[in-house]
């Protein structure tokens, strides 16, 4: 705010209007309310899928927690155990944008905004391969309407899925790429889902956060800046009028 007051008095002086463009471009007169966060981190723990929910536990089976590792950028202070919210596919449907929901909170660094989720990508494969027999490396499967992309390999199978969203302050966007590895073919995993109503496994993820837009000045800052511009223009007109009347 002190910087804005100095800019107000600067702009109010005669002959300073030409400097206005340079001040605006350089941002010398604008205090941003916040700065976007950016960086990457890995997350890990356990995940459980049902037909309608996705729930998370830490590697020690503590509900709604994950371990954040390999942080960079804004996340260097968030190393360790943090919070992750369960998802209900009725309110977070696959393949369509939905209202922002809190997904990740950084307990290790509460100064960071939450990561809100607003999109779950559809799986990338066809449902045609889900019933392929016998299981073999190279087979792929996405159950109809699912977020899960299964692939069989020589020793078992993997499944991947993708989440996207924004930070709770609206200044950055994020994308998370999740992977879970099984020592059995995906046909066995799908059979477990069918007979038991769920399957669980460990997972790992890579999350990338990038700024979306430049910080927006606070309304008070813009009003003060506008007042400075108005005063400068008024003084310039008065000075020009006095000179022309001589």
Backbone bond lengths (Angstrom), bond angles and torsions (degrees), N, CA, C in turn:
res aa  C-N    CA-C-N  psi(-1)  N-CA   C-N-CA  omega(-1)  CA-C   N-CA-C  phi
1 X - - - 1.448 - - 1.518 111.30 -
2 X 1.328 117.19 -37.93 1.460 120.01 178.29 1.518 110.46 -61.71
3 X 1.340 115.64 -37.94 1.457 119.87 177.64 1.520 110.92 -62.56
4 X 1.350 117.54 -39.25 1.449 121.42 178.99 1.522 111.47 -66.54
5 X 1.326 117.56 -38.04 1.469 120.14 178.01 1.514 110.97 -64.65
6 X 1.323 117.08 -40.42 1.462 119.27 177.03 1.517 110.52 -62.56
7 X 1.340 117.38 -38.63 1.450 120.44 178.66 1.510 111.32 -66.39
8 X 1.331 117.51 -37.00 1.463 121.65 178.73 1.521 109.90 -59.42
9 X 1.316 117.41 -49.96 1.462 120.64 -178.66 1.518 111.17 -66.99
10 X 1.320 116.97 -34.70 1.455 120.39 177.82 1.521 110.29 -63.10
11 X 1.325 116.83 -47.25 1.451 120.94 -177.53 1.515 112.16 -69.25
12 X 1.327 117.52 -26.31 1.453 121.30 -178.02 1.517 112.47 -76.82
13 X 1.313 118.90 -12.23 1.453 121.02 178.76 1.524 110.49 -77.61
14 X 1.336 118.23 146.08 1.464 120.51 176.90 1.524 110.21 -59.71
15 X 1.331 114.80 145.17 1.454 119.89 174.84 1.511 115.11 81.14
16 X 1.353 117.20 5.30 1.457 118.86 -176.53 1.528 113.21 -100.72
17 X 1.331 119.28 -1.00 1.462 120.99 -175.99 1.518 111.26 -63.92
18 X 1.356 116.66 -36.49 1.458 119.45 -179.33 1.517 111.13 -60.44
19 X 1.332 115.97 -30.56 1.466 119.47 -178.73 1.514 113.17 -75.45
20 X 1.353 117.08 -10.29 1.462 120.30 -174.48 1.523 112.26 -59.71
21 X 1.337 116.59 -45.58 1.466 118.93 -178.02 1.515 111.56 -60.21
22 X 1.323 116.74 -42.18 1.461 119.77 179.86 1.517 111.13 -64.52
23 X 1.346 116.28 -37.96 1.463 119.28 179.22 1.520 111.06 -66.27
24 X 1.331 116.04 -41.37 1.455 119.28 -179.79 1.514 111.19 -66.03
25 X 1.345 116.92 -43.85 1.461 120.41 179.94 1.514 111.05 -63.34
26 X 1.314 116.40 -40.97 1.457 119.98 -178.09 1.502 113.75 -79.64
27 X 1.340 117.47 -12.21 1.461 120.72 178.96 1.509 113.01 74.69
28 X 1.358 118.34 17.85 1.453 120.72 -174.79 1.504 112.37 -67.52
29 X 1.335 118.17 -24.42 1.457 120.78 -175.68 1.519 113.24 -104.84
30 X 1.332 117.91 4.94 1.460 120.06 -174.55 1.518 110.21 -118.06
31 X 1.304 116.52 124.82 1.457 122.44 172.32 1.527 108.14 -97.41
32 X 1.314 118.22 117.17 1.465 120.70 177.64 1.517 109.53 -76.87
33 X 1.330 115.85 143.27 1.455 120.10 -178.87 1.520 111.97 -72.18
34 X 1.338 117.08 -25.86 1.463 120.53 -179.65 1.517 108.60 -163.18
35 X 1.313 115.32 163.56 1.458 120.76 176.92 1.514 108.96 -115.06
36 X 1.339 118.15 142.96 1.463 119.82 178.89 1.521 111.08 -67.95
37 X 1.332 116.07 146.51 1.456 119.98 174.65 1.521 108.91 -89.79
38 X 1.319 116.01 157.71 1.451 120.77 177.94 1.520 109.09 -157.02
39 X 1.323 115.71 156.02 1.454 120.82 179.03 1.518 110.66 140.46
40 X 1.317 115.14 -170.67 1.458 121.07 -177.77 1.530 110.04 -136.01
41 X 1.313 115.03 160.52 1.465 120.15 170.99 1.525 108.77 -159.56
42 X 1.325 115.22 160.10 1.460 122.14 173.02 1.518 108.64 -103.72
43 X 1.315 116.09 150.20 1.464 119.73 176.12 1.520 108.38 -134.65
44 X 1.331 115.55 152.12 1.450 119.76 -178.65 1.510 111.87 -154.64
45 X 1.324 115.31 160.47 1.456 122.96 -179.34 1.508 108.73 161.11
46 X 1.327 116.46 -145.17 1.461 122.17 178.89 1.526 109.73 -122.44
47 X 1.325 115.84 148.61 1.460 121.36 179.15 1.518 109.18 -132.26
48 X 1.335 115.99 145.12 1.466 122.13 176.55 1.521 108.68 -125.47
49 X 1.322 115.65 127.33 1.465 122.05 177.49 1.521 109.78 -106.80
50 X 1.340 116.05 133.02 1.459 121.92 163.30 1.522 106.66 -119.00
51 X 1.308 117.38 -175.45 1.462 119.30 179.44 1.516 112.40 -68.75
52 X 1.340 117.27 -17.30 1.466 120.08 -174.68 1.525 114.44 -128.35
53 X 1.335 118.24 -9.55 1.463 119.49 -174.56 1.529 111.77 -137.08
54 X 1.333 114.09 157.80 1.465 122.82 170.74 1.520 106.17 -130.38
55 X 1.334 116.93 117.51 1.464 120.72 -177.64 1.524 109.93 -120.54
56 X 1.333 115.04 153.49 1.456 121.45 -171.11 1.514 110.91 -127.12
57 X 1.316 116.25 141.95 1.461 121.40 170.38 1.525 107.90 -138.18
58 X 1.324 115.18 159.48 1.459 119.92 175.57 1.519 109.63 -73.21
59 X 1.313 116.53 175.02 1.471 120.45 177.79 1.520 111.85 -65.69
60 X 1.348 116.72 -16.05 1.470 121.13 175.99 1.526 110.97 -101.32
61 X 1.355 115.76 15.11 1.466 123.05 175.79 1.523 113.92 67.72
62 X 1.333 117.47 29.25 1.460 120.91 171.54 1.521 108.38 -86.93
63 X 1.327 116.77 127.38 1.460 121.14 -174.64 1.524 111.86 -64.72
64 X 1.321 114.88 145.56 1.473 123.12 171.55 1.523 113.06 61.11
65 X 1.326 117.23 33.96 1.456 120.69 178.09 1.523 110.50 -133.50
66 X 1.336 115.32 155.11 1.457 121.78 172.42 1.515 108.23 -145.18
67 X 1.325 116.00 163.79 1.462 120.35 177.65 1.520 108.76 -104.09
68 X 1.328 115.99 123.95 1.465 122.32 178.58 1.521 108.57 -94.47
69 X 1.343 115.82 128.06 1.460 121.58 -179.88 1.531 109.21 -134.82
70 X 1.328 115.46 172.46 1.469 123.26 177.27 1.523 113.05 48.31
71 X 1.344 117.68 47.73 1.470 118.36 -177.67 1.523 112.20 -76.13
72 X 1.321 115.87 149.96 1.462 121.85 172.02 1.522 108.76 -139.17
73 X 1.323 116.27 165.49 1.457 120.80 177.30 1.515 112.22 61.18
74 X 1.315 116.36 -128.65 1.469 122.12 -175.34 1.514 113.57 -68.01
75 X 1.341 118.57 -11.19 1.459 121.21 -170.39 1.527 113.90 -101.73
76 X 1.323 117.50 10.06 1.455 119.60 -176.78 1.527 112.36 -64.46
77 X 1.322 117.13 -24.46 1.457 119.75 178.56 1.511 114.31 -90.78
78 X 1.330 117.45 2.69 1.467 121.08 -175.14 1.523 113.02 -104.41
79 X 1.321 117.88 10.11 1.455 121.01 179.33 1.526 110.95 -57.01
80 X 1.333 116.33 130.93 1.461 120.08 177.63 1.513 112.02 123.38
81 X 1.331 116.47 -157.09 1.461 122.63 -175.39 1.524 111.30 -83.10
82 X 1.324 116.11 127.90 1.457 123.12 179.53 1.523 109.33 -132.60
83 X 1.335 116.93 178.17 1.462 121.49 -172.77 1.525 112.06 -102.78
84 X 1.326 116.02 142.91 1.460 122.50 175.01 1.525 108.32 -136.82
85 X 1.325 116.74 134.27 1.456 120.92 -176.09 1.524 111.80 -92.20
86 X 1.332 115.51 144.74 1.455 120.97 175.46 1.528 110.23 -67.43
87 X 1.326 115.85 157.46 1.458 121.30 -178.28 1.522 110.02 -120.43
88 X 1.319 115.86 138.76 1.452 123.12 174.38 1.522 107.15 -110.71
89 X 1.313 117.40 118.77 1.456 120.94 -174.32 1.520 112.90 -69.15
90 X 1.322 117.53 -9.56 1.467 119.55 173.91 1.526 110.77 -73.23
91 X 1.332 116.48 -34.16 1.466 120.52 179.66 1.522 112.21 -104.90
92 X 1.326 116.58 -7.67 1.462 122.22 175.40 1.528 107.90 -130.44
93 X 1.334 116.83 68.42 1.469 120.36 -172.94 1.520 112.53 -69.74
94 X 1.311 115.25 152.45 1.460 122.12 -177.99 1.532 110.46 -77.75
95 X 1.340 115.60 134.49 1.458 121.02 170.66 1.505 116.56 87.11
96 X 1.334 117.93 0.92 1.471 120.87 177.80 1.531 108.72 -135.82
97 X 1.316 115.97 150.67 1.459 119.92 176.76 1.521 109.33 -73.08
98 X 1.319 116.86 136.91 1.464 122.11 179.28 1.531 108.99 -129.11
99 X 1.331 118.39 165.72 1.466 120.60 -179.06 1.530 111.16 -57.99
100 X 1.331 115.52 144.59 1.459 121.10 -178.39 1.526 111.70 -54.83
101 X 1.325 115.10 134.52 1.464 122.03 174.79 1.526 108.27 -128.41
102 X 1.325 116.98 140.05 1.461 120.08 176.50 1.523 109.50 -63.02
103 X 1.323 115.99 127.57 1.463 120.61 -179.21 1.525 111.18 -115.47
104 X 1.326 118.36 -54.42 1.459 122.70 -178.37 1.528 109.97 -121.08
105 X 1.327 115.97 133.33 1.466 122.79 173.16 1.525 108.06 -122.38
106 X 1.324 115.78 138.64 1.461 120.93 -173.23 1.527 110.31 -97.29
107 X 1.319 115.75 88.33 1.465 120.95 -179.37 1.527 111.52 -62.50
108 X 1.323 116.76 -32.05 1.460 120.29 -178.20 1.533 112.47 -75.21
109 X 1.326 117.28 -19.30 1.464 121.57 177.70 1.522 108.41 -146.03
110 X 1.342 117.31 82.43 1.463 120.83 -175.97 1.527 114.26 -65.49
111 X 1.341 118.35 -9.10 1.463 119.41 176.04 1.520 111.94 -72.04
112 X 1.322 117.67 -18.34 1.465 120.99 179.49 1.526 110.34 -77.13
113 X 1.333 117.79 140.96 1.465 119.18 173.05 1.523 110.40 -68.17
114 X 1.332 115.91 156.82 1.462 120.39 176.09 1.530 109.90 -67.79
115 X 1.319 115.58 159.91 1.451 121.26 168.04 1.528 107.32 -97.67
116 X 1.327 116.47 115.09 1.461 122.22 176.98 1.524 109.13 -93.39
117 X 1.312 116.86 140.16 1.460 121.56 177.32 1.518 109.24 -100.54
118 X 1.345 117.10 140.17 1.459 120.63 175.86 1.529 113.00 -141.04
119 X 1.345 117.15 5.90 1.461 119.28 178.54 1.519 110.16 -155.97
120 X 1.340 115.72 132.03 1.464 123.68 172.29 1.523 106.92 -117.60
121 X 1.320 116.64 116.07 1.463 120.65 -176.08 1.519 111.21 -71.03
122 X 1.318 116.15 145.46 1.458 121.09 174.36 1.527 110.10 -70.22
123 X 1.321 117.26 150.55 1.452 121.08 174.47 1.523 111.09 -60.86
124 X 1.334 116.37 156.04 1.466 120.07 -169.58 1.532 114.02 -97.30
125 X 1.338 117.63 -5.93 1.460 119.29 -176.41 1.526 111.49 -104.44
126 X 1.325 115.13 176.64 1.458 122.07 178.38 1.527 110.28 -91.16
127 X 1.334 115.05 154.74 1.466 119.22 175.15 1.525 111.90 -76.12
128 X 1.336 116.74 -10.16 1.469 119.74 -176.02 1.521 112.77 -61.88
129 X 1.352 117.08 -31.78 1.455 119.47 -178.00 1.510 114.90 -85.41
130 X 1.325 117.69 -1.84 1.470 119.66 -174.01 1.532 112.16 -68.55
131 X 1.323 116.37 -26.94 1.461 118.93 179.90 1.512 113.40 -104.68
132 X 1.324 117.52 16.58 1.466 120.50 -176.85 1.526 111.30 -62.80
133 X 1.327 116.14 135.71 1.472 121.65 177.49 1.520 109.52 -137.23
134 X 1.329 117.20 147.92 1.475 125.57 -11.93 1.518 110.20 -72.65
135 X 1.338 118.55 163.84 1.463 120.31 176.71 1.520 111.49 -57.37
136 X 1.318 116.93 140.86 1.464 121.15 -178.79 1.521 109.52 -152.25
137 X 1.338 116.80 150.55 1.468 119.78 177.16 1.533 110.97 -58.55
138 X 1.323 115.55 142.70 1.456 121.36 178.70 1.506 114.73 94.47
139 X 1.320 118.03 -14.14 1.464 120.22 177.17 1.529 110.00 -68.71
140 X 1.337 115.86 146.44 1.464 120.89 -179.54 1.518 110.00 -132.24
141 X 1.342 115.05 158.35 1.468 119.40 -176.06 1.522 110.57 -161.99
142 X 1.319 115.79 133.41 1.465 122.77 163.92 1.520 106.79 -128.32
143 X 1.327 118.70 110.85 1.464 119.50 177.00 1.526 110.71 -56.04
144 X 1.304 116.86 148.30 1.464 121.94 -176.03 1.531 110.81 -53.34
145 X 1.333 115.86 125.71 1.457 121.69 177.32 1.511 114.92 76.67
146 X 1.335 117.62 8.30 1.462 120.76 -173.32 1.525 111.84 -93.73
147 X 1.327 115.45 159.28 1.458 123.28 171.79 1.518 112.60 -87.20
148 X 1.325 118.27 -7.39 1.454 122.73 -168.72 1.528 112.11 -93.84
149 X 1.345 114.75 132.96 1.465 121.29 176.47 1.526 108.08 -115.45
150 X 1.349 116.39 106.08 1.464 122.03 -178.01 1.528 110.71 -94.16
151 X 1.343 115.57 145.32 1.459 122.41 173.30 1.521 109.23 -140.10
152 X 1.312 117.47 129.57 1.466 121.30 173.54 1.522 109.89 -84.19
153 X 1.330 115.55 143.81 1.461 120.80 175.41 1.526 108.85 -132.52
154 X 1.309 116.34 -172.52 1.466 120.39 -172.79 1.528 113.04 -67.58
155 X 1.335 117.49 -23.57 1.469 119.83 -175.27 1.524 113.09 -116.55
156 X 1.311 118.33 0.47 1.455 120.87 -177.85 1.517 110.71 161.68
157 X 1.341 116.81 -124.57 1.458 120.53 -179.16 1.525 110.05 -159.07
158 X 1.313 114.78 163.86 1.464 121.27 172.83 1.521 108.28 -130.56
159 X 1.329 115.44 156.88 1.459 120.94 173.28 1.524 107.54 -134.48
160 X 1.313 116.49 138.77 1.461 121.70 179.29 1.517 109.50 -126.23
161 X 1.336 115.27 156.19 1.463 121.16 173.57 1.525 108.58 -155.75
162 X 1.335 115.89 162.78 1.460 121.67 -172.83 1.523 111.05 -132.99
163 X 1.335 115.04 132.37 1.467 122.43 173.87 1.523 109.46 -116.67
164 X 1.336 116.37 152.17 1.453 121.26 174.01 1.520 109.78 -139.65
165 X 1.332 115.56 160.31 1.449 119.02 177.69 1.516 112.46 -179.24
166 X 1.328 115.55 -160.45 1.458 123.10 -178.08 1.519 108.76 -132.38
167 X 1.324 116.36 162.26 1.460 119.42 171.32 1.531 108.71 -77.47
168 X 1.317 116.11 155.33 1.460 119.89 -174.72 1.518 112.82 -65.91
169 X 1.348 117.57 -17.94 1.460 119.65 175.14 1.522 112.30 -89.17
170 X 1.324 117.80 -2.22 1.451 122.18 175.94 1.509 115.62 76.47
171 X 1.329 118.30 7.27 1.464 120.60 -173.58 1.528 113.83 -96.25
172 X 1.324 117.99 -14.11 1.466 120.89 -178.57 1.523 109.89 -138.00
173 X 1.324 115.61 158.87 1.460 122.19 173.41 1.524 108.75 -117.05
174 X 1.326 116.65 160.66 1.458 119.88 -179.57 1.520 109.63 -143.04
175 X 1.324 114.52 156.62 1.464 122.18 173.23 1.520 107.71 -137.48
176 X 1.325 116.04 137.50 1.460 121.86 179.24 1.518 110.81 -121.94
177 X 1.331 116.69 127.27 1.461 122.66 178.63 1.526 108.42 -108.50
178 X 1.318 117.57 116.25 1.459 123.61 -172.12 1.532 110.29 -109.18
179 X 1.331 115.03 144.86 1.460 121.04 179.63 1.524 109.95 -140.31
180 X 1.325 115.59 138.67 1.464 121.30 173.51 1.522 107.57 -133.12
181 X 1.331 116.32 136.25 1.465 122.05 -174.56 1.524 110.22 -116.42
182 X 1.331 115.91 132.86 1.464 122.30 -179.37 1.528 109.80 -116.82
183 X 1.326 116.57 152.83 1.469 120.41 175.59 1.519 111.44 -96.73
184 X 1.344 115.64 17.50 1.470 121.94 175.96 1.527 108.14 -132.47
185 X 1.336 119.24 159.62 1.459 121.01 176.93 1.534 111.06 -63.93
186 X 1.327 115.46 157.92 1.464 118.05 -178.15 1.533 111.75 -66.11
187 X 1.339 117.56 -22.77 1.474 118.63 176.26 1.523 110.70 -59.93
188 X 1.337 116.85 -35.36 1.468 120.84 177.92 1.523 110.44 -69.20
189 X 1.317 117.01 -39.41 1.466 121.30 178.80 1.527 110.48 -64.17
190 X 1.333 116.28 -44.46 1.460 119.88 179.77 1.523 111.34 -65.91
191 X 1.316 117.17 -35.36 1.464 120.08 177.04 1.527 110.89 -65.50
192 X 1.344 116.70 -36.26 1.463 120.12 176.37 1.521 110.53 -64.31
193 X 1.327 116.06 -40.95 1.466 119.34 177.14 1.530 110.96 -61.80
194 X 1.319 116.67 -40.77 1.453 120.94 -177.58 1.527 112.07 -69.68
195 X 1.324 117.93 -39.99 1.465 120.95 -174.28 1.528 113.14 -87.74
196 X 1.355 116.28 -31.73 1.458 119.63 -176.83 1.532 113.74 -109.77
197 X 1.318 116.78 -7.65 1.458 120.62 177.85 1.513 114.37 81.85
198 X 1.341 117.20 3.29 1.463 119.91 -179.31 1.520 109.75 -167.91
199 X 1.344 115.67 164.78 1.456 120.67 165.73 1.518 107.82 -143.90
200 X 1.333 115.98 149.88 1.459 122.53 -177.97 1.515 109.37 -129.50
201 X 1.328 115.74 151.09 1.450 119.96 176.73 1.529 108.48 -167.22
202 X 1.318 115.60 166.06 1.458 119.54 171.82 1.526 108.90 -73.79
203 X 1.323 116.48 158.66 1.457 121.13 179.43 1.522 109.16 -143.93
204 X 1.318 115.51 163.77 1.461 122.28 169.35 1.518 107.01 -136.30
205 X 1.327 116.39 157.02 1.462 120.01 -178.55 1.514 110.08 -149.11
206 X 1.313 114.92 152.97 1.460 122.59 173.44 1.524 107.11 -120.02
207 X 1.332 116.45 124.66 1.464 121.84 -177.00 1.521 109.07 -117.40
208 X 1.327 116.10 130.72 1.460 122.45 -179.85 1.529 108.75 -121.04
209 X 1.322 116.49 127.03 1.470 122.37 -178.60 1.519 108.81 -117.94
210 X 1.333 116.70 129.60 1.464 121.37 -178.26 1.526 109.88 -133.41
211 X 1.343 118.04 147.50 1.463 120.90 177.73 1.527 110.70 -62.08
212 X 1.333 115.53 141.23 1.455 119.87 178.72 1.518 111.76 -96.01
213 X 1.325 117.41 -47.10 1.457 121.84 -178.44 1.506 109.00 -139.93
214 X 1.345 116.20 165.04 1.456 120.55 173.08 1.518 109.12 -67.03
215 X 1.344 118.28 148.30 1.458 120.86 178.51 1.525 111.62 -56.37
216 X 1.321 116.75 140.32 1.459 122.63 -179.98 1.525 109.32 -92.99
217 X 1.354 118.69 128.95 1.469 120.23 179.96 1.517 111.10 -62.40
218 X 1.327 116.15 150.34 1.442 121.22 175.04 1.520 109.29 -64.72
219 X 1.367 118.74 149.00 1.463 120.97 178.18 1.521 112.74 -55.39
220 X 1.350 117.56 -39.75 1.461 119.95 -179.80 1.521 111.29 -63.22
221 X 1.329 115.78 -36.17 1.454 119.90 178.72 1.516 110.85 -65.28
222 X 1.339 116.02 -42.14 1.451 120.00 -179.75 1.518 111.27 -67.17
223 X 1.336 117.99 -37.11 1.461 120.66 177.86 1.516 111.40 -64.38
224 X 1.325 116.20 -43.37 1.450 120.11 179.68 1.520 110.54 -65.34
225 X 1.330 116.36 -41.68 1.455 119.90 177.69 1.522 110.41 -62.60
226 X 1.341 116.09 -42.90 1.462 119.82 178.72 1.512 112.04 -61.79
227 X 1.354 116.80 -38.52 1.459 120.34 177.34 1.509 112.03 -62.60
228 X 1.331 115.78 -39.38 1.462 119.89 178.62 1.508 111.79 -64.84
229 X 1.345 116.06 -41.44 1.460 119.86 178.80 1.524 110.01 -63.90
230 X 1.356 115.85 -44.89 1.463 119.27 -179.17 1.515 112.03 -61.26
231 X 1.329 117.15 -43.10 1.454 120.46 179.72 1.516 111.29 -63.91
232 X 1.332 115.95 -40.02 1.459 119.74 179.69 1.515 111.15 -64.11
233 X 1.330 116.89 -43.47 1.461 119.94 -179.88 1.528 111.49 -66.03
234 X 1.337 117.30 -39.70 1.454 121.02 179.23 1.522 111.01 -63.19
235 X 1.310 117.85 -46.00 1.459 121.38 178.03 1.528 111.40 -61.56
236 X 1.345 116.92 -38.95 1.456 120.16 179.63 1.522 110.79 -64.78
237 X 1.339 117.32 -42.85 1.462 119.92 179.65 1.525 111.04 -63.78
238 X 1.345 116.31 -42.11 1.465 119.76 179.49 1.524 110.77 -62.96
239 X 1.347 116.06 -41.46 1.441 119.20 -179.09 1.524 110.82 -65.41
240 X 1.354 116.53 -42.44 1.452 119.75 179.77 1.524 111.17 -65.64
241 X 1.338 116.22 -36.76 1.463 120.44 179.27 1.524 110.65 -65.66
242 X 1.365 116.78 -42.21 1.456 120.36 -179.20 1.525 110.41 -65.56
243 X 1.337 117.24 -38.61 1.444 120.32 -179.56 1.528 111.82 -67.58
244 X 1.350 117.56 -37.72 1.456 120.41 -178.45 1.519 113.12 -73.14
245 X 1.353 117.30 -21.16 1.464 120.35 -179.34 1.512 113.01 -86.00
246 X 1.357 116.67 -7.25 1.462 119.65 -179.20 1.521 110.27 -76.17
